[in-house]
Amino acid sequence: MRHLLSTAQLDRDTAIELLDIAETMADVADREVKKLPTLRGKTVVNLFYEDSTRTRISFEAAAKRLSADVINFSAKGSSVSKGESLKDTAQTLQAMDADAVVIRHSASGAPQVLADSNWISAGIVNAGDGTHEHPTQALLDAFTMRRRLHGSASRGRDLDGVQVTIVGDILHSRVARSNLWLLTTLGASVTFVGPATLMPVGVDSWPATVSYDLDDTLRNNPPDVLMMLRIQSERMNAAFFPNEREYSRQWGLGDERLAALGPDSIVMHPGPMNRGLEISAAAADSPQSTVREQVANGVSVRMAVLYLLLSGEREVRL
């Protein structure tokens, strides 16, 4: 694997292999010394043009646990704020002999531009680009689902037959897109639910069932996994729904809808959460919620991605 730009590039075997390597990396987290020497001498650059907490810290922790050197680059306070182009920044990183660049950018396609250019020879990992994709978020979501649904027997397993319902701002969500491609590859069935104004153009041609009524979906197609998405107000320049109270009433996961879920259903959220809008505090903190597990699993999954990208080995040597 040279780059990780999209979950659409992953076939079933590669996706399962990544999840299995992440299982091994999760075992490392249980040891007294939580480090492997695998990427000693490698340099990983976190190149973040957008604000982030979970993703940036998760990639930093992942690289350090693999003994790589880490450089954190934030557009704020850098030459980017003075007008430096992506090309010039990439060439600066090339001069520093970066082995991998983890990039988050507001422009869809920016990681692809880096990967296709001759500006830099490093492996590129997409940490979220515009409204396009967020592949490692989808991988950690699938990893979390697999662990919750299959437990200790999860190694080597896909998600065949699992019903996943993704609710909310599908239009602006790179998480929804990456999850759709990966979950479909792993055999799961995906349903999108939300207001019509927050559905992408052409969504009917995607490999997902589309619904505009959350209660009807929960009643007629009970999900194994219910994933609530954040309302991305920073990407909105128009009124996509009447008001927050109306949105919460029709598409939020409140206490009544939580009670109506099956006892084995799990509740997910990629964060950050708007408590009281798309998800209630009771739902976010319930035993069915995997929100904290997703954060912890993110480190293991990103360790697996960096390991496969930079070591070239298919088996982890502990």
C-alpha positions in Angstrom: 0.0 0.0 0.0 1.6 3.2 -1.2 -1.0 5.8 0.0 -4.3 5.7 1.8 -6.6 8.3 0.1 -10.0 6.6 0.1 -11.8 3.5 1.4 -12.9 2.9 -2.2 -9.3 1.8 -2.9 -9.5 -1.1 -0.4 -10.7 -4.5 -1.5 -12.2 -6.9 1.1 -8.9 -8.8 1.8 -6.9 -5.6 2.3 -9.6 -4.1 4.6 -9.7 -7.2 6.8 -5.9 -7.3 6.9 -5.8 -3.8 8.1 -8.4 -4.5 10.8 -6.5 -7.7 11.9 -3.2 -5.7 12.2 -5.1 -3.2 14.3 -6.1 -6.0 16.6 -2.5 -6.8 17.1 -1.7 -3.1 17.7 -4.5 -3.0 20.3 -2.8 -5.8 22.1 0.3 -3.6 22.3 -1.7 -1.0 24.2 -2.3 -3.5 27.0 1.4 -4.0 27.6 3.4 -2.2 30.2 5.6 -0.7 27.5 3.3 0.5 24.7 5.9 0.9 22.0 7.2 -1.1 19.0 10.5 -0.3 17.3 9.0 -0.9 13.9 9.2 2.6 12.4 12.4 3.8 14.2 14.2 6.3 12.0 11.0 7.1 10.0 9.5 10.6 10.0 5.8 11.2 10.0 4.4 14.7 9.4 0.9 15.7 10.6 0.0 18.4 8.1 -3.3 19.9 9.3 -4.9 22.7 7.5 -8.1 22.3 9.5 -8.6 22.2 13.3 -8.7 18.8 14.8 -8.3 17.2 18.2 -9.0 13.5 18.0 -7.6 12.8 14.6 -4.3 14.7 15.1 -3.6 13.4 18.6 -4.5 9.9 17.5 -2.1 9.9 14.5 0.6 11.4 16.7 0.1 8.7 19.4 0.1 6.0 16.7 3.4 7.2 15.1 5.1 7.6 18.5 4.0 4.1 19.6 5.7 2.7 16.5 8.9 4.7 17.4 8.6 7.1 14.5 9.7 10.8 14.7 6.7 13.1 14.5 6.4 16.6 13.2 3.2 18.4 13.8 2.4 21.1 11.3 -0.5 23.5 11.7 -1.5 25.9 9.0 -2.3 28.5 11.7 0.9 30.2 12.7 2.8 28.8 9.7 3.8 30.2 6.3 0.5 29.0 5.0 -1.1 31.9 6.7 1.2 34.1 4.7 0.1 32.6 1.4 2.4 29.6 1.0 1.0 27.1 -1.5 0.5 23.4 -0.9 3.3 22.7 -3.5 5.8 24.8 -1.6 4.9 23.3 1.7 5.2 19.8 0.2 8.6 20.6 -1.2 9.7 21.8 2.2 8.6 18.5 3.7 10.5 16.7 0.9 13.6 18.5 1.9 13.1 17.3 5.4 13.0 13.7 4.2 9.5 13.0 5.4 8.5 9.4 5.0 4.7 9.8 5.5 2.5 12.9 5.4 -0.9 12.7 7.2 -2.9 15.6 5.7 -6.2 17.1 6.7 -7.4 19.8 4.3 -10.6 21.8 3.6 -10.3 21.2 -0.1 -11.7 17.9 -1.4 -8.9 16.1 -3.4 -5.9 17.8 -1.7 -4.4 14.5 -0.6 -4.9 13.1 -4.1 -3.0 16.1 -5.6 -0.1 15.4 -3.2 0.0 11.7 -4.0 -0.1 12.3 -7.8 2.5 15.1 -7.8 6.3 14.9 -8.0 6.6 17.4 -5.2 7.1 14.8 -2.5 7.9 11.1 -2.4 6.4 10.4 1.0 3.4 8.1 1.5 0.2 10.2 1.9 -2.6 9.4 4.3 -5.9 11.3 4.0 -7.0 12.5 7.4 -10.1 14.2 6.0 -10.4 16.3 2.8 -13.3 18.7 2.5 -16.6 16.8 2.1 -14.8 14.0 0.3 -13.5 11.2 2.6 -12.0 10.3 5.9 -10.7 6.7 5.4 -9.1 6.1 8.8 -12.3 7.2 10.6 -14.3 4.6 8.6 -11.6 1.9 9.4 -11.8 2.7 13.2 -15.6 2.6 13.0 -15.6 -0.8 11.2 -13.0 -2.0 13.8 -15.3 -0.9 16.6 -18.3 -2.6 15.0 -16.4 -5.8 14.5 -15.2 -5.9 18.1 -18.6 -5.2 19.6 -20.5 -7.6 17.3 -18.0 -10.5 17.1 -15.9 -10.0 20.3 -12.8 -12.1 20.6 -13.7 -14.0 17.4 -13.4 -10.8 15.3 -10.0 -11.6 13.6 -10.5 -12.4 10.0 -14.2 -11.5 10.1 -16.0 -9.1 7.8 -19.4 -7.4 8.6 -21.5 -9.5 6.3 -25.2 -9.0 7.0 -24.8 -6.2 9.5 -27.4 -3.4 9.2 -25.9 0.1 9.6 -28.0 3.2 9.7 -26.2 6.6 9.3 -28.2 9.6 10.4 -27.9 13.3 9.8 -25.8 15.6 7.7 -24.9 13.2 4.9 -24.3 16.1 2.4 -21.3 17.5 4.2 -20.0 14.3 5.8 -16.8 12.7 4.6 -17.3 10.1 7.4 -20.6 9.0 5.8 -18.9 8.6 2.4 -15.9 6.6 3.6 -18.1 4.4 5.8 -20.4 3.7 2.9 -17.6 2.4 0.6 -15.8 0.4 3.4 -18.9 -1.1 5.0 -20.3 -2.2 1.6 -16.9 -3.8 0.8 -17.1 -5.7 4.1 -20.6 -6.9 3.4 -22.8 -4.6 5.5 -26.0 -2.9 4.4 -26.1 0.9 4.8 -29.1 3.1 5.2 -28.8 6.9 5.1 -31.4 8.9 7.0 -31.8 12.7 7.2 -33.6 15.7 5.8 -33.8 15.8 2.0 -31.8 19.1 2.0 -28.9 17.3 3.6 -28.7 14.4 1.1 -26.1 14.7 -1.7 -27.1 15.1 -5.3 -27.2 11.6 -6.9 -27.4 9.7 -3.6 -30.0 7.4 -5.1 -27.3 5.9 -7.3 -25.1 5.1 -4.3 -25.1 1.6 -2.8 -27.3 2.7 0.2 -31.0 2.8 1.1 -32.2 6.4 1.5 -34.8 7.4 4.1 -36.1 10.7 5.4 -38.0 9.3 8.4 -35.9 8.1 11.3 -38.8 6.6 13.3 -40.0 4.7 10.3 -36.5 3.3 9.6 -36.0 2.2 13.2 -39.4 0.5 13.2 -39.2 -1.2 9.9 -35.5 -1.8 9.5 -34.0 -2.1 13.0 -30.2 -1.4 12.8 -27.4 -3.4 14.4 -25.5 -0.1 14.3 -26.9 3.4 14.6 -24.4 6.1 13.7 -25.3 9.7 14.4 -23.4 12.5 12.4 -22.5 15.9 13.6 -24.3 18.9 12.0 -21.5 20.7 10.3 -22.6 24.3 10.6 -19.1 25.5 9.6 -19.7 24.1 6.1 -23.2 25.4 5.8 -24.0 28.8 4.1 -27.8 28.3 4.0 -30.7 27.2 6.1 -30.8 23.4 5.6 -33.5 22.8 8.2 -35.9 25.2 10.1 -34.1 25.2 13.5 -32.2 23.0 15.9 -35.2 22.0 17.9 -37.0 20.8 14.8 -33.9 18.9 13.7 -33.5 17.2 17.1 -37.2 16.3 17.2 -37.2 14.6 13.7 -33.6 13.2 13.3 -31.9 13.3 16.7 -31.3 10.3 18.9 -33.2 11.2 22.1 -34.1 9.0 25.1 -37.3 7.6 23.5 -35.5 6.5 20.3 -32.7 5.0 22.4 -35.2 3.0 24.4 -36.7 1.7 21.2 -33.4 0.3 19.9 -32.7 -3.4 20.3 -30.7 -4.2 23.4 -27.8 -5.5 21.2 -27.8 -2.4 18.9 -24.8 -0.1 19.2 -24.7 3.7 19.0 -21.8 5.5 17.3 -20.7 9.1 16.7 -17.5 10.2 15.0 -17.3 13.3 17.2 -17.2 16.0 18.2 -20.8 15.7 19.5 -23.4 18.3 19.7 -25.2 17.0 22.8 -28.9 17.8 22.7 -28.9 18.3 19.0 -28.1 15.1 17.1 -27.7 13.0 20.2 -28.9 13.2 23.8 -26.5 13.0 26.8 -28.2 9.7 27.9 -27.6 8.2 24.5 -24.0 9.4 24.3 -23.2 7.9 27.7 -25.3 4.8 27.5 -23.8 1.2 27.6 -24.8 0.9 24.0 -22.6 3.9 23.0 -19.1 3.2 21.5 -18.0 6.9 21.5 -15.1 6.4 23.9 -14.1 3.1 22.3 -13.9 4.8 18.9 -11.4 7.2 20.2 -9.2 4.5 21.7 -9.5 2.3 18.7 -8.5 5.1 16.5 -4.9 4.8 17.7 -4.7 1.1 17.0 -6.2 1.5 13.5 -3.8 4.4 12.6 -0.9 2.4 13.9 -1.9 -0.4 11.5 -2.2 2.1 8.6 1.3 3.7 9.3 2.8 0.2 9.8 1.5 -1.1 6.5 2.4 2.1 4.7 5.9 2.4 5.9 7.2 -1.0 6.9 5.8 -2.9 3.9 5.4 -6.0 6.0 2.2 -8.0 6.2 2.8 -9.5 9.6 3.5 -7.6 12.8 6.7 -8.6 14.6 6.3 -7.9 18.4 
